[in-house]
């Protein structure tokens, strides 16, 4: 009986090895199959096309980003120039206002002095 068990085990090992060889041969034969090569070439071409599209899209996005940044920089520069111009105009207006205030004060002082001198002259003339 020992022999019969051993024969079955040897046969199972042999069958397993043969199955592995058959599977390997089928796999190797399938790798050389022209249909599979065509499909693989199509997949490779599609992958290359996708990659090319992605690169084109990335390039386009980069260009758009650079253009947007350039426009933002121009807008910021224009805004800074406008702010600077407004500050200059405001400073000029303050200077004009200050000059007017000085002129108004001088006029008021002259009017008050003239009024005071008139009063003094009137008092002097009354005493005489």
C-alpha positions as CSV (number, residue, x, y, z in Angstrom):
1,X,0.0,0.0,0.0
2,X,2.9,2.3,0.5
3,X,3.7,2.1,-3.1
4,X,0.2,3.1,-4.3
5,X,0.2,6.3,-2.2
6,X,3.6,7.2,-3.5
7,X,2.6,6.7,-7.1
8,X,-0.3,9.1,-6.6
9,X,1.9,11.8,-5.1
10,X,4.5,11.4,-7.9
11,X,1.7,11.6,-10.4
12,X,0.3,14.8,-8.8
13,X,3.7,16.4,-8.8
14,X,4.2,15.5,-12.4
15,X,0.7,16.8,-13.3
16,X,1.4,20.0,-11.4
17,X,4.7,20.6,-13.2
18,X,3.1,19.8,-16.6
19,X,0.3,22.3,-15.8
20,X,2.8,25.0,-15.0
21,X,4.7,24.3,-18.2
22,X,1.4,24.4,-20.2
23,X,0.5,27.7,-18.6
24,X,3.9,29.2,-19.3
25,X,3.7,28.0,-22.9
26,X,0.2,29.6,-23.3
27,X,1.5,32.8,-21.8
28,X,4.5,32.9,-24.1
29,X,2.3,32.1,-27.1
30,X,-0.2,34.8,-26.1
31,X,2.7,37.4,-25.8
32,X,3.6,36.7,-29.4
33,X,0.0,36.9,-30.6
34,X,-0.4,39.6,-33.3
35,X,-3.8,40.7,-32.0
36,X,-2.3,41.3,-28.6
37,X,0.5,43.3,-30.1
38,X,-1.9,45.5,-32.0
39,X,-4.0,46.1,-28.9
40,X,-0.8,46.9,-26.9
41,X,0.3,49.3,-29.6
42,X,-3.1,51.0,-29.5
43,X,-3.0,51.3,-25.7
44,X,0.5,52.7,-26.0
45,X,-0.6,55.2,-28.6
46,X,-3.6,56.2,-26.6
47,X,-1.4,56.7,-23.5
48,X,1.1,58.8,-25.5
49,X,-1.8,60.9,-26.8
50,X,-3.1,61.4,-23.3
51,X,0.3,62.4,-22.1
52,X,0.7,64.8,-25.0
53,X,-2.7,66.4,-24.2
54,X,-1.8,66.7,-20.5
55,X,1.5,68.4,-21.4
56,X,-0.3,70.8,-23.8
57,X,-2.9,71.5,-21.1
58,X,-0.2,72.1,-18.5
59,X,1.6,74.4,-20.9
60,X,-1.6,76.3,-21.6
61,X,-2.4,76.6,-17.9
62,X,1.1,77.9,-17.2
63,X,0.8,80.5,-20.0
64,X,-2.6,81.6,-18.6
65,X,-1.2,81.8,-15.1
66,X,1.8,83.9,-16.3
67,X,-0.6,86.2,-18.2
68,X,-2.8,86.6,-15.2
69,X,0.2,87.4,-13.0
70,X,1.4,89.9,-15.5
71,X,-2.0,91.6,-15.6
72,X,-2.2,91.6,-11.9
73,X,1.2,93.2,-11.7
74,X,0.2,95.8,-14.2
75,X,-3.0,96.5,-12.3
76,X,-1.1,96.8,-9.0
77,X,1.4,99.2,-10.6
78,X,-1.4,101.3,-12.1
79,X,-3.1,101.4,-8.7
80,X,0.1,102.4,-7.0
81,X,0.6,105.2,-9.5
82,X,-3.0,106.4,-9.0
83,X,-2.6,106.4,-5.2
84,X,0.7,108.3,-5.6
85,X,-1.1,110.8,-8.0
86,X,-4.0,111.2,-5.5
87,X,-1.5,111.8,-2.7
88,X,0.3,114.4,-4.7
89,X,-3.0,116.1,-5.6
90,X,-4.1,116.0,-1.9
91,X,-0.8,117.5,-0.8
92,X,-1.1,120.3,-3.4
93,X,-4.7,120.9,-2.2
94,X,-3.5,121.0,1.4
95,X,-0.8,123.5,0.4
96,X,-3.3,125.7,-1.4
97,X,-5.7,125.5,1.6
98,X,-2.9,126.4,4.0
99,X,-1.9,129.4,1.8
100,X,-5.5,130.5,1.7
101,X,-5.8,130.1,5.4
102,X,-2.6,132.2,5.9
103,X,-4.0,134.8,3.5
104,X,-7.4,134.9,5.2
105,X,-5.6,135.3,8.6
106,X,-3.5,138.1,7.3
107,X,-6.6,139.8,5.9
108,X,-8.5,139.3,9.2
109,X,-5.5,140.7,11.1
110,X,-5.4,143.7,8.7
111,X,-9.1,144.3,9.1
112,X,-8.9,144.1,12.9
113,X,-6.0,146.4,13.0
114,X,-7.8,148.9,10.7
115,X,-10.8,148.7,12.9
116,X,-8.7,149.2,16.0
117,X,-6.9,152.1,14.4
118,X,-10.3,153.7,13.4
119,X,-11.5,153.3,17.0
120,X,-8.3,154.9,18.4
121,X,-8.5,157.7,15.9
122,X,-12.2,158.3,16.8
123,X,-11.4,158.4,20.5
124,X,-8.5,160.8,19.9
125,X,-10.8,163.1,17.9
126,X,-13.4,163.1,20.6
127,X,-10.9,164.1,23.2
128,X,-9.8,167.1,21.2
